[in-house]
Amino acid sequence: MDKEKLIKGAMWLSGFSLSIMLSAMSLFAGFNNIRFGSYTMLIIGLLLIPAIFFFAYKGFGLILNAIFEKE
């Protein structure tokens, strides 16, 4: 098992969890601000959704590659 890849994968997964929290908070604030005519936070939340999938793909890919790597 490659420890370096596990550490990199864990760092990508920490970005994954951070982007989930930021996206959820900005979507919540964005949907509350629609009644005031402000769409800024909603757009930020929607733009963070692809980042969630990217961070998850990279993180889980590195961890699985470190565990099941053929030597």
All heavy atoms as a GROMACS GRO file, in nm:
protein
  560
    1MET      N    1   0.085  -0.117   0.000
    1MET     CA    2   0.000   0.000   0.000
    1MET      C    3   0.090   0.125   0.000
    1MET      O    4   0.185   0.134   0.076
    1MET     CB    5  -0.088   0.000   0.125
    1MET     CG    6  -0.224   0.045   0.096
    1MET     SD    7  -0.348   0.048   0.226
    1MET     CE    8  -0.294  -0.050   0.358
    2ASP      N    9   0.056   0.218  -0.084
    2ASP     CA   10   0.135   0.341  -0.098
    2ASP      C   11   0.078   0.448  -0.004
    2ASP      O   12  -0.032   0.496  -0.021
    2ASP     CB   13   0.130   0.388  -0.243
    2ASP     CG   14   0.227   0.500  -0.271
    2ASP    OD1   15   0.307   0.534  -0.182
    2ASP    OD2   16   0.224   0.552  -0.384
    3LYS      N   17   0.157   0.481   0.098
    3LYS     CA   18   0.110   0.578   0.199
    3LYS      C   19   0.096   0.718   0.141
    3LYS      O   20   0.009   0.794   0.182
    3LYS     CB   21   0.209   0.582   0.316
    3LYS     CG   22   0.233   0.448   0.379
    3LYS     CD   23   0.137   0.427   0.489
    3LYS     CE   24   0.181   0.300   0.561
    3LYS     NZ   25   0.076   0.224   0.613
    4GLU      N   26   0.182   0.753   0.046
    4GLU     CA   27   0.176   0.887  -0.016
    4GLU      C   28   0.044   0.908  -0.089
    4GLU      O   29  -0.018   1.014  -0.079
    4GLU     CB   30   0.294   0.904  -0.111
    4GLU     CG   31   0.306   1.041  -0.170
    4GLU     CD   32   0.350   1.146  -0.069
    4GLU    OE1   33   0.417   1.111   0.030
    4GLU    OE2   34   0.314   1.263  -0.089
    5LYS      N   35  -0.001   0.805  -0.161
    5LYS     CA   36  -0.128   0.816  -0.232
    5LYS      C   37  -0.246   0.821  -0.135
    5LYS      O   38  -0.345   0.889  -0.160
    5LYS     CB   39  -0.147   0.699  -0.329
    5LYS     CG   40  -0.064   0.711  -0.454
    5LYS     CD   41  -0.098   0.602  -0.550
    5LYS     CE   42  -0.013   0.611  -0.675
    5LYS     NZ   43  -0.044   0.504  -0.769
    6LEU      N   44  -0.235   0.749  -0.024
    6LEU     CA   45  -0.341   0.755   0.077
    6LEU      C   46  -0.353   0.894   0.137
    6LEU      O   47  -0.463   0.945   0.159
    6LEU     CB   48  -0.315   0.653   0.188
    6LEU     CG   49  -0.340   0.507   0.152
    6LEU    CD1   50  -0.297   0.417   0.266
    6LEU    CD2   51  -0.486   0.486   0.118
    7ILE      N   52  -0.241   0.959   0.161
    7ILE     CA   53  -0.242   1.094   0.217
    7ILE      C   54  -0.301   1.193   0.117
    7ILE      O   55  -0.384   1.278   0.152
    7ILE     CB   56  -0.101   1.135   0.261
    7ILE    CG1   57  -0.057   1.051   0.380
    7ILE    CG2   58  -0.094   1.283   0.295
    7ILE    CD1   59   0.087   1.066   0.418
    8LYS      N   60  -0.260   1.181  -0.011
    8LYS     CA   61  -0.315   1.268  -0.114
    8LYS      C   62  -0.466   1.246  -0.130
    8LYS      O   63  -0.542   1.341  -0.146
    8LYS     CB   64  -0.245   1.246  -0.246
    8LYS     CG   65  -0.108   1.306  -0.254
    8LYS     CD   66  -0.049   1.287  -0.392
    8LYS     CE   67   0.091   1.342  -0.398
    8LYS     NZ   68   0.151   1.321  -0.530
    9GLY      N   69  -0.508   1.120  -0.124
    9GLY     CA   70  -0.650   1.090  -0.133
    9GLY      C   71  -0.729   1.147  -0.017
    9GLY      O   72  -0.839   1.198  -0.034
   10ALA      N   73  -0.671   1.142   0.102
   10ALA     CA   74  -0.737   1.199   0.220
   10ALA      C   75  -0.748   1.351   0.208
   10ALA      O   76  -0.848   1.410   0.249
   10ALA     CB   77  -0.662   1.161   0.346
   11MET      N   78  -0.647   1.414   0.148
   11MET     CA   79  -0.654   1.559   0.129
   11MET      C   80  -0.762   1.595   0.027
   11MET      O   81  -0.834   1.693   0.044
   11MET     CB   82  -0.518   1.614   0.088
   11MET     CG   83  -0.420   1.607   0.201
   11MET     SD   84  -0.259   1.684   0.185
   11MET     CE   85  -0.232   1.718   0.020
   12TRP      N   86  -0.775   1.516  -0.080
   12TRP     CA   87  -0.882   1.540  -0.177
   12TRP      C   88  -1.019   1.519  -0.113
   12TRP      O   89  -1.115   1.592  -0.141
   12TRP     CB   90  -0.867   1.451  -0.299
   12TRP     CG   91  -0.766   1.498  -0.398
   12TRP    CD1   92  -0.641   1.450  -0.416
   12TRP    CD2   93  -0.781   1.606  -0.491
   12TRP    NE1   94  -0.578   1.521  -0.514
   12TRP    CE2   95  -0.661   1.616  -0.562
   12TRP    CE3   96  -0.885   1.693  -0.521
   12TRP    CZ2   97  -0.642   1.710  -0.662
   12TRP    CZ3   98  -0.866   1.786  -0.619
   12TRP    CH2   99  -0.746   1.795  -0.689
   13LEU      N  100  -1.030   1.418  -0.025
   13LEU     CA  101  -1.158   1.394   0.042
   13LEU      C  102  -1.190   1.503   0.143
   13LEU      O  103  -1.308   1.530   0.170
   13LEU     CB  104  -1.159   1.257   0.108
   13LEU     CG  105  -1.165   1.139   0.012
   13LEU    CD1  106  -1.165   1.008   0.089
   13LEU    CD2  107  -1.287   1.148  -0.078
   14SER      N  108  -1.089   1.567   0.201
   14SER     CA  109  -1.117   1.680   0.289
   14SER      C  110  -1.171   1.798   0.208
   14SER      O  111  -1.259   1.871   0.254
   14SER     CB  112  -0.994   1.720   0.369
   14SER     OG  113  -0.895   1.773   0.284
   15GLY      N  114  -1.119   1.816   0.087
   15GLY     CA  115  -1.176   1.917  -0.003
   15GLY      C  116  -1.318   1.883  -0.043
   15GLY      O  117  -1.403   1.971  -0.058
   16PHE      N  118  -1.345   1.755  -0.058
   16PHE     CA  119  -1.480   1.706  -0.088
   16PHE      C  120  -1.578   1.743   0.024
   16PHE      O  121  -1.685   1.798  -0.001
   16PHE     CB  122  -1.473   1.555  -0.108
   16PHE     CG  123  -1.603   1.481  -0.105
   16PHE    CD1  124  -1.696   1.498  -0.206
   16PHE    CD2  125  -1.631   1.393  -0.004
   16PHE    CE1  126  -1.815   1.428  -0.204
   16PHE    CE2  127  -1.749   1.322  -0.002
   16PHE     CZ  128  -1.841   1.340  -0.103
   17SER      N  129  -1.537   1.717   0.149
   17SER     CA  130  -1.628   1.748   0.260
   17SER      C  131  -1.644   1.899   0.278
   17SER      O  132  -1.754   1.946   0.310
   17SER     CB  133  -1.579   1.683   0.388
   17SER     OG  134  -1.453   1.734   0.423
   18LEU      N  135  -1.537   1.973   0.255
   18LEU     CA  136  -1.546   2.119   0.266
   18LEU      C  137  -1.637   2.176   0.157
   18LEU      O  138  -1.719   2.266   0.184
   18LEU     CB  139  -1.407   2.181   0.257
   18LEU     CG  140  -1.399   2.331   0.271
   18LEU    CD1  141  -1.441   2.372   0.412
   18LEU    CD2  142  -1.259   2.379   0.241
   19SER      N  143  -1.628   2.124   0.037
   19SER     CA  144  -1.713   2.174  -0.071
   19SER      C  145  -1.859   2.136  -0.050
   19SER      O  146  -1.948   2.212  -0.089
   19SER     CB  147  -1.663   2.125  -0.208
   19SER     OG  148  -1.671   1.985  -0.216
   20ILE      N  149  -1.885   2.022   0.013
   20ILE     CA  150  -2.023   1.986   0.046
   20ILE      C  151  -2.081   2.087   0.144
   20ILE      O  152  -2.194   2.135   0.126
   20ILE     CB  153  -2.032   1.844   0.104
   20ILE    CG1  154  -2.016   1.741  -0.006
   20ILE    CG2  155  -2.165   1.821   0.174
   20ILE    CD1  156  -2.018   1.599   0.044
   21MET      N  157  -2.004   2.120   0.247
   21MET     CA  158  -2.054   2.216   0.347
   21MET      C  159  -2.075   2.354   0.287
   21MET      O  160  -2.177   2.418   0.312
   21MET     CB  161  -1.958   2.222   0.465
   21MET     CG  162  -1.959   2.099   0.550
   21MET     SD  163  -1.861   2.114   0.700
   21MET     CE  164  -1.696   2.111   0.631
   22LEU      N  165  -1.978   2.401   0.208
   22LEU     CA  166  -1.992   2.534   0.148
   22LEU      C  167  -2.108   2.540   0.049
   22LEU      O  168  -2.181   2.639   0.044
   22LEU     CB  169  -1.862   2.573   0.078
   22LEU     CG  170  -1.744   2.607   0.168
   22LEU    CD1  171  -1.620   2.631   0.084
   22LEU    CD2  172  -1.777   2.728   0.252
   23SER      N  173  -2.124   2.434  -0.028
   23SER     CA  174  -2.234   2.431  -0.124
   23SER      C  175  -2.370   2.428  -0.053
   23SER      O  176  -2.462   2.500  -0.093
   23SER     CB  177  -2.220   2.309  -0.214
   23SER     OG  178  -2.327   2.302  -0.304
   24ALA      N  179  -2.380   2.348   0.052
   24ALA     CA  180  -2.507   2.339   0.124
   24ALA      C  181  -2.544   2.473   0.190
   24ALA      O  182  -2.659   2.516   0.182
   24ALA     CB  183  -2.500   2.230   0.230
   25MET      N  184  -2.444   2.537   0.250
   25MET     CA  185  -2.472   2.666   0.315
   25MET      C  186  -2.508   2.774   0.213
   25MET      O  187  -2.599   2.853   0.236
   25MET     CB  188  -2.353   2.710   0.399
   25MET     CG  189  -2.337   2.630   0.526
   25MET     SD  190  -2.212   2.695   0.637
   25MET     CE  191  -2.063   2.657   0.546
   26SER      N  192  -2.437   2.775   0.101
   26SER     CA  193  -2.466   2.879   0.002
   26SER      C  194  -2.598   2.853  -0.069
   26SER      O  195  -2.670   2.948  -0.104
   26SER     CB  196  -2.352   2.892  -0.098
   26SER     OG  197  -2.332   2.772  -0.166
   27LEU      N  198  -2.634   2.726  -0.091
   27LEU     CA  199  -2.766   2.697  -0.149
   27LEU      C  200  -2.878   2.736  -0.053
   27LEU      O  201  -2.980   2.790  -0.095
   27LEU     CB  202  -2.777   2.549  -0.186
   27LEU     CG  203  -2.702   2.506  -0.311
   27LEU    CD1  204  -2.709   2.355  -0.325
   27LEU    CD2  205  -2.758   2.573  -0.434
   28PHE      N  206  -2.859   2.708   0.076
   28PHE     CA  207  -2.960   2.746   0.175
   28PHE      C  208  -2.978   2.897   0.179
   28PHE      O  209  -3.091   2.948   0.174
   28PHE     CB  210  -2.919   2.693   0.313
   28PHE     CG  211  -3.014   2.730   0.422
   28PHE    CD1  212  -3.134   2.663   0.435
   28PHE    CD2  213  -2.983   2.830   0.512
   28PHE    CE1  214  -3.223   2.697   0.536
   28PHE    CE2  215  -3.070   2.865   0.612
   28PHE     CZ  216  -3.192   2.797   0.624
   29ALA      N  217  -2.866   2.969   0.184
   29ALA     CA  218  -2.874   3.115   0.186
   29ALA      C  219  -2.928   3.169   0.055
   29ALA      O  220  -3.003   3.267   0.053
   29ALA     CB  221  -2.736   3.173   0.214
   30GLY      N  222  -2.892   3.104  -0.056
   30GLY     CA  223  -2.939   3.150  -0.187
   30GLY      C  224  -3.089   3.135  -0.204
   30GLY      O  225  -3.156   3.224  -0.257
   31PHE      N  226  -3.142   3.022  -0.159
   31PHE     CA  227  -3.287   3.003  -0.171
   31PHE      C  228  -3.363   3.096  -0.076
   31PHE      O  229  -3.477   3.133  -0.104
   31PHE     CB  230  -3.325   2.857  -0.146
   31PHE     CG  231  -3.301   2.769  -0.265
   31PHE    CD1  232  -3.213   2.663  -0.257
   31PHE    CD2  233  -3.366   2.792  -0.386
   31PHE    CE1  234  -3.191   2.582  -0.367
   31PHE    CE2  235  -3.344   2.712  -0.496
   31PHE     CZ  236  -3.256   2.606  -0.486
   32ASN      N  237  -3.302   3.134   0.036
   32ASN     CA  238  -3.366   3.231   0.124
   32ASN      C  239  -3.359   3.372   0.068
   32ASN      O  240  -3.445   3.455   0.098
   32ASN     CB  241  -3.303   3.227   0.263
   32ASN     CG  242  -3.352   3.111   0.344
   32ASN    OD1  243  -3.461   3.060   0.322
   32ASN    ND2  244  -3.271   3.067   0.438
   33ASN      N  245  -3.255   3.402  -0.011
   33ASN     CA  246  -3.240   3.537  -0.065
   33ASN      C  247  -3.314   3.558  -0.196
   33ASN      O  248  -3.315   3.671  -0.247
   33ASN     CB  249  -3.091   3.569  -0.086
   33ASN     CG  250  -3.021   3.596   0.044
   33ASN    OD1  251  -3.084   3.629   0.144
   33ASN    ND2  252  -2.891   3.579   0.044
   34ILE      N  253  -3.376   3.455  -0.250
   34ILE     CA  254  -3.451   3.471  -0.375
   34ILE      C  255  -3.567   3.570  -0.355
   34ILE      O  256  -3.596   3.651  -0.442
   34ILE     CB  257  -3.503   3.335  -0.426
   34ILE    CG1  258  -3.388   3.257  -0.488
   34ILE    CG2  259  -3.613   3.352  -0.529
   34ILE    CD1  260  -3.427   3.120  -0.538
   35ARG      N  261  -3.628   3.565  -0.239
   35ARG     CA  262  -3.743   3.655  -0.216
   35ARG      C  263  -3.703   3.802  -0.210
   35ARG      O  264  -3.785   3.891  -0.224
   35ARG     CB  265  -3.817   3.616  -0.089
   35ARG     CG  266  -3.734   3.622   0.033
   35ARG     CD  267  -3.808   3.572   0.153
   35ARG     NE  268  -3.711   3.503   0.237
   35ARG     CZ  269  -3.742   3.439   0.345
   35ARG    NH1  270  -3.866   3.432   0.384
   35ARG    NH2  271  -3.649   3.381   0.416
   36PHE      N  272  -3.573   3.829  -0.191
   36PHE     CA  273  -3.522   3.966  -0.193
   36PHE      C  274  -3.464   4.004  -0.328
   36PHE      O  275  -3.415   4.115  -0.346
   36PHE     CB  276  -3.415   3.986  -0.085
   36PHE     CG  277  -3.464   3.955   0.053
   36PHE    CD1  278  -3.408   3.852   0.126
   36PHE    CD2  279  -3.567   4.029   0.111
   36PHE    CE1  280  -3.452   3.823   0.254
   36PHE    CE2  281  -3.611   4.000   0.237
   36PHE     CZ  282  -3.555   3.897   0.309
   37GLY      N  283  -3.466   3.911  -0.423
   37GLY     CA  284  -3.418   3.938  -0.558
   37GLY      C  285  -3.269   3.920  -0.576
   37GLY      O  286  -3.213   3.965  -0.676
   38SER      N  287  -3.203   3.853  -0.483
   38SER     CA  288  -3.059   3.832  -0.493
   38SER      C  289  -3.032   3.685  -0.527
   38SER      O  290  -3.072   3.595  -0.454
   38SER     CB  291  -2.991   3.866  -0.361
   38SER     OG  292  -2.854   3.838  -0.368
   39TYR      N  293  -2.963   3.663  -0.638
   39TYR     CA  294  -2.934   3.527  -0.683
   39TYR      C  295  -2.786   3.491  -0.670
   39TYR      O  296  -2.744   3.385  -0.715
   39TYR     CB  297  -2.974   3.511  -0.830
   39TYR     CG  298  -3.124   3.520  -0.850
   39TYR    CD1  299  -3.183   3.638  -0.891
   39TYR    CD2  300  -3.204   3.411  -0.828
   39TYR    CE1  301  -3.320   3.648  -0.909
   39TYR    CE2  302  -3.340   3.417  -0.845
   39TYR     CZ  303  -3.398   3.537  -0.886
   39TYR     OH  304  -3.533   3.544  -0.903
   40THR      N  305  -2.706   3.575  -0.606
   40THR     CA  306  -2.562   3.555  -0.600
   40THR      C  307  -2.525   3.426  -0.525
   40THR      O  308  -2.447   3.345  -0.575
   40THR     CB  309  -2.494   3.675  -0.532
   40THR    OG1  310  -2.534   3.794  -0.599
   40THR    CG2  311  -2.344   3.662  -0.535
   41MET      N  312  -2.577   3.407  -0.407
   41MET     CA  313  -2.543   3.290  -0.328
   41MET      C  314  -2.596   3.162  -0.392
   41MET      O  315  -2.532   3.057  -0.383
   41MET     CB  316  -2.596   3.303  -0.185
   41MET     CG  317  -2.525   3.407  -0.102
   41MET     SD  318  -2.348   3.381  -0.090
   41MET     CE  319  -2.342   3.242   0.017
   42LEU      N  320  -2.708   3.168  -0.458
   42LEU     CA  321  -2.764   3.052  -0.526
   42LEU      C  322  -2.673   3.011  -0.641
   42LEU      O  323  -2.646   2.891  -0.660
   42LEU     CB  324  -2.905   3.083  -0.577
   42LEU     CG  325  -2.978   2.968  -0.645
   42LEU    CD1  326  -3.000   2.854  -0.548
   42LEU    CD2  327  -3.109   3.016  -0.703
   43ILE      N  328  -2.623   3.106  -0.715
   43ILE     CA  329  -2.532   3.076  -0.826
   43ILE      C  330  -2.401   3.018  -0.774
   43ILE      O  331  -2.348   2.922  -0.830
   43ILE     CB  332  -2.509   3.202  -0.912
   43ILE    CG1  333  -2.638   3.239  -0.984
   43ILE    CG2  334  -2.395   3.181  -1.010
   43ILE    CD1  335  -2.635   3.372  -1.053
   44ILE      N  336  -2.350   3.072  -0.664
   44ILE     CA  337  -2.227   3.018  -0.605
   44ILE      C  338  -2.248   2.874  -0.560
   44ILE      O  339  -2.164   2.787  -0.582
   44ILE     CB  340  -2.179   3.107  -0.489
   44ILE    CG1  341  -2.130   3.241  -0.541
   44ILE    CG2  342  -2.070   3.038  -0.408
   44ILE    CD1  343  -2.102   3.342  -0.434
   45GLY      N  344  -2.361   2.847  -0.498
   45GLY     CA  345  -2.391   2.710  -0.455
   45GLY      C  346  -2.404   2.614  -0.570
   45GLY      O  347  -2.358   2.499  -0.563
   46LEU      N  348  -2.466   2.659  -0.678
   46LEU     CA  349  -2.481   2.572  -0.796
   46LEU      C  350  -2.347   2.549  -0.865
   46LEU      O  351  -2.324   2.441  -0.922
   46LEU     CB  352  -2.582   2.631  -0.893
   46LEU     CG  353  -2.727   2.630  -0.846
   46LEU    CD1  354  -2.815   2.704  -0.945
   46LEU    CD2  355  -2.776   2.488  -0.826
   47LEU      N  356  -2.259   2.646  -0.861
   47LEU     CA  357  -2.126   2.630  -0.922
   47LEU      C  358  -2.036   2.539  -0.839
   47LEU      O  359  -1.940   2.482  -0.892
   47LEU     CB  360  -2.059   2.765  -0.942
   47LEU     CG  361  -2.118   2.852  -1.052
   47LEU    CD1  362  -2.049   2.988  -1.054
   47LEU    CD2  363  -2.106   2.784  -1.187
   48LEU      N  364  -2.064   2.524  -0.711
   48LEU     CA  365  -1.983   2.436  -0.627
   48LEU      C  366  -2.021   2.288  -0.640
   48LEU      O  367  -1.944   2.202  -0.600
   48LEU     CB  368  -1.994   2.478  -0.480
   48LEU     CG  369  -1.914   2.599  -0.440
   48LEU    CD1  370  -1.948   2.640  -0.298
   48LEU    CD2  371  -1.767   2.573  -0.453
   49ILE      N  372  -2.136   2.258  -0.696
   49ILE     CA  373  -2.179   2.119  -0.709
   49ILE      C  374  -2.085   2.036  -0.796
   49ILE      O  375  -2.049   1.924  -0.758
   49ILE     CB  376  -2.326   2.112  -0.755
   49ILE    CG1  377  -2.416   2.162  -0.642
   49ILE    CG2  378  -2.364   1.970  -0.795
   49ILE    CD1  379  -2.561   2.173  -0.680
   50PRO      N  380  -2.039   2.085  -0.913
   50PRO     CA  381  -1.942   2.003  -0.988
   50PRO      C  382  -1.810   1.983  -0.913
   50PRO      O  383  -1.744   1.880  -0.931
   50PRO     CB  384  -1.919   2.084  -1.116
   50PRO     CG  385  -2.038   2.168  -1.131
   50PRO     CD  386  -2.084   2.199  -0.992
   51ALA      N  387  -1.772   2.077  -0.830
   51ALA     CA  388  -1.650   2.061  -0.750
   51ALA      C  389  -1.663   1.945  -0.653
   51ALA      O  390  -1.565   1.874  -0.625
   51ALA     CB  391  -1.619   2.190  -0.675
   52ILE      N  392  -1.783   1.922  -0.601
   52ILE     CA  393  -1.807   1.810  -0.511
   52ILE      C  394  -1.774   1.678  -0.580
   52ILE      O  395  -1.701   1.593  -0.528
   52ILE     CB  396  -1.954   1.809  -0.462
   52ILE    CG1  397  -1.980   1.929  -0.372
   52ILE    CG2  398  -1.985   1.681  -0.388
   52ILE    CD1  399  -2.127   1.948  -0.338
   53PHE      N  400  -1.826   1.662  -0.702
   53PHE     CA  401  -1.801   1.538  -0.775
   53PHE      C  402  -1.655   1.523  -0.815
   53PHE      O  403  -1.600   1.413  -0.814
   53PHE     CB  404  -1.892   1.531  -0.898
   53PHE     CG  405  -2.036   1.512  -0.863
   53PHE    CD1  406  -2.125   1.618  -0.871
   53PHE    CD2  407  -2.082   1.390  -0.821
   53PHE    CE1  408  -2.257   1.601  -0.839
   53PHE    CE2  409  -2.215   1.371  -0.787
   53PHE     CZ  410  -2.303   1.477  -0.796
   54PHE      N  411  -1.590   1.634  -0.850
   54PHE     CA  412  -1.449   1.628  -0.888
   54PHE      C  413  -1.362   1.586  -0.770
   54PHE      O  414  -1.276   1.498  -0.783
   54PHE     CB  415  -1.403   1.764  -0.942
   54PHE     CG  416  -1.257   1.769  -0.974
   54PHE    CD1  417  -1.208   1.703  -1.084
   54PHE    CD2  418  -1.171   1.840  -0.894
   54PHE    CE1  419  -1.072   1.706  -1.113
   54PHE    CE2  420  -1.036   1.845  -0.921
   54PHE     CZ  421  -0.986   1.778  -1.032
   55PHE      N  422  -1.382   1.648  -0.653
   55PHE     CA  423  -1.304   1.613  -0.536
   55PHE      C  424  -1.328   1.468  -0.494
   55PHE      O  425  -1.235   1.398  -0.454
   55PHE     CB  426  -1.335   1.707  -0.419
   55PHE     CG  427  -1.280   1.845  -0.435
   55PHE    CD1  428  -1.355   1.956  -0.400
   55PHE    CD2  429  -1.152   1.866  -0.484
   55PHE    CE1  430  -1.304   2.084  -0.413
   55PHE    CE2  431  -1.100   1.994  -0.498
   55PHE     CZ  432  -1.176   2.102  -0.462
   56ALA      N  433  -1.452   1.423  -0.501
   56ALA     CA  434  -1.482   1.285  -0.464
   56ALA      C  435  -1.417   1.187  -0.562
   56ALA      O  436  -1.360   1.086  -0.520
   56ALA     CB  437  -1.633   1.264  -0.462
   57TYR      N  438  -1.422   1.216  -0.690
   57TYR     CA  439  -1.363   1.128  -0.791
   57TYR      C  440  -1.213   1.116  -0.771
   57TYR      O  441  -1.157   1.006  -0.772
   57TYR     CB  442  -1.396   1.183  -0.931
   57TYR     CG  443  -1.332   1.105  -1.042
   57TYR    CD1  444  -1.384   0.982  -1.081
   57TYR    CD2  445  -1.220   1.154  -1.109
   57TYR    CE1  446  -1.326   0.910  -1.184
   57TYR    CE2  447  -1.161   1.083  -1.211
   57TYR     CZ  448  -1.214   0.961  -1.248
   57TYR     OH  449  -1.156   0.890  -1.349
   58LYS      N  450  -1.145   1.230  -0.752
   58LYS     CA  451  -1.001   1.228  -0.734
   58LYS      C  452  -0.962   1.159  -0.602
   58LYS      O  453  -0.869   1.079  -0.599
   58LYS     CB  454  -0.945   1.370  -0.735
   58LYS     CG  455  -0.947   1.439  -0.868
   58LYS     CD  456  -0.844   1.382  -0.961
   58LYS     CE  457  -0.708   1.432  -0.923
   58LYS     NZ  458  -0.604   1.400  -1.020
   59GLY      N  459  -1.033   1.189  -0.495
   59GLY     CA  460  -0.999   1.132  -0.365
   59GLY      C  461  -1.019   0.983  -0.359
   59GLY      O  462  -0.929   0.907  -0.319
   60PHE      N  463  -1.137   0.937  -0.399
   60PHE     CA  464  -1.163   0.793  -0.395
   60PHE      C  465  -1.079   0.718  -0.497
   60PHE      O  466  -1.038   0.605  -0.472
   60PHE     CB  467  -1.312   0.765  -0.417
   60PHE     CG  468  -1.397   0.800  -0.299
   60PHE    CD1  469  -1.504   0.888  -0.313
   60PHE    CD2  470  -1.372   0.748  -0.175
   60PHE    CE1  471  -1.582   0.922  -0.206
   60PHE    CE2  472  -1.451   0.781  -0.066
   60PHE     CZ  473  -1.556   0.868  -0.081
   61GLY      N  474  -1.050   0.781  -0.610
   61GLY     CA  475  -0.964   0.718  -0.710
   61GLY      C  476  -0.823   0.696  -0.658
   61GLY      O  477  -0.764   0.589  -0.678
   62LEU      N  478  -0.766   0.795  -0.590
   62LEU     CA  479  -0.632   0.780  -0.534
   62LEU      C  480  -0.628   0.675  -0.424
   62LEU      O  481  -0.534   0.596  -0.416
   62LEU     CB  482  -0.582   0.914  -0.481
   62LEU     CG  483  -0.527   1.011  -0.584
   62LEU    CD1  484  -0.503   1.147  -0.522
   62LEU    CD2  485  -0.398   0.957  -0.641
   63ILE      N  486  -0.730   0.675  -0.339
   63ILE     CA  487  -0.731   0.577  -0.230
   63ILE      C  488  -0.747   0.436  -0.283
   63ILE      O  489  -0.676   0.344  -0.241
   63ILE     CB  490  -0.841   0.613  -0.128
   63ILE    CG1  491  -0.800   0.738  -0.050
   63ILE    CG2  492  -0.866   0.498  -0.033
   63ILE    CD1  493  -0.904   0.790   0.044
   64LEU      N  494  -0.836   0.416  -0.378
   64LEU     CA  495  -0.854   0.283  -0.435
   64LEU      C  496  -0.731   0.239  -0.513
   64LEU      O  497  -0.694   0.121  -0.511
   64LEU     CB  498  -0.978   0.280  -0.524
   64LEU     CG  499  -1.111   0.287  -0.451
   64LEU    CD1  500  -1.225   0.298  -0.550
   64LEU    CD2  501  -1.129   0.166  -0.362
   65ASN      N  502  -0.665   0.332  -0.580
   65ASN     CA  503  -0.543   0.299  -0.652
   65ASN      C  504  -0.432   0.261  -0.554
   65ASN      O  505  -0.352   0.173  -0.583
   65ASN     CB  506  -0.500   0.417  -0.738
   65ASN     CG  507  -0.393   0.380  -0.836
   65ASN    OD1  508  -0.360   0.263  -0.853
   65ASN    ND2  509  -0.337   0.480  -0.901
   66ALA      N  510  -0.425   0.326  -0.440
   66ALA     CA  511  -0.322   0.294  -0.341
   66ALA      C  512  -0.347   0.158  -0.278
   66ALA      O  513  -0.252   0.083  -0.248
   66ALA     CB  514  -0.318   0.401  -0.233
   67ILE      N  515  -0.473   0.122  -0.259
   67ILE     CA  516  -0.504  -0.005  -0.194
   67ILE      C  517  -0.488  -0.123  -0.291
   67ILE      O  518  -0.428  -0.225  -0.258
   67ILE     CB  519  -0.647  -0.001  -0.136
   67ILE    CG1  520  -0.653   0.098  -0.021
   67ILE    CG2  521  -0.689  -0.140  -0.089
   67ILE    CD1  522  -0.793   0.123   0.030
   68PHE      N  523  -0.541  -0.109  -0.412
   68PHE     CA  524  -0.545  -0.221  -0.506
   68PHE      C  525  -0.439  -0.212  -0.615
   68PHE      O  526  -0.454  -0.273  -0.720
   68PHE     CB  527  -0.684  -0.229  -0.571
   68PHE     CG  528  -0.793  -0.256  -0.473
   68PHE    CD1  529  -0.892  -0.162  -0.451
   68PHE    CD2  530  -0.797  -0.374  -0.402
   68PHE    CE1  531  -0.993  -0.185  -0.360
   68PHE    CE2  532  -0.897  -0.400  -0.310
   68PHE     CZ  533  -0.996  -0.303  -0.290
   69GLU      N  534  -0.333  -0.141  -0.591
   69GLU     CA  535  -0.227  -0.125  -0.691
   69GLU      C  536  -0.151  -0.256  -0.710
   69GLU      O  537  -0.114  -0.322  -0.614
   69GLU     CB  538  -0.131  -0.016  -0.645
   69GLU     CG  539  -0.023   0.015  -0.745
   69GLU     CD  540   0.064   0.127  -0.694
   69GLU    OE1  541   0.155   0.098  -0.614
   69GLU    OE2  542   0.037   0.242  -0.732
   70LYS      N  543  -0.130  -0.292  -0.836
   70LYS     CA  544  -0.053  -0.412  -0.867
   70LYS      C  545   0.095  -0.376  -0.872
   70LYS      O  546   0.134  -0.278  -0.935
   70LYS     CB  547  -0.097  -0.471  -1.000
   70LYS     CG  548  -0.237  -0.521  -0.998
   70LYS     CD  549  -0.275  -0.579  -1.131
   70LYS     CE  550  -0.420  -0.623  -1.128
   70LYS     NZ  551  -0.464  -0.676  -1.254
   71GLU      N  552   0.175  -0.456  -0.806
   71GLU     CA  553   0.318  -0.426  -0.800
   71GLU      C  554   0.398  -0.522  -0.884
   71GLU      O  555   0.368  -0.626  -0.917
   71GLU     CB  556   0.366  -0.431  -0.657
   71GLU     CG  557   0.297  -0.326  -0.574
   71GLU     CD  558   0.343  -0.329  -0.430
   71GLU    OE1  559   0.454  -0.375  -0.403
   71GLU    OE2  560   0.267  -0.282  -0.347
   0.00000   0.00000   0.00000
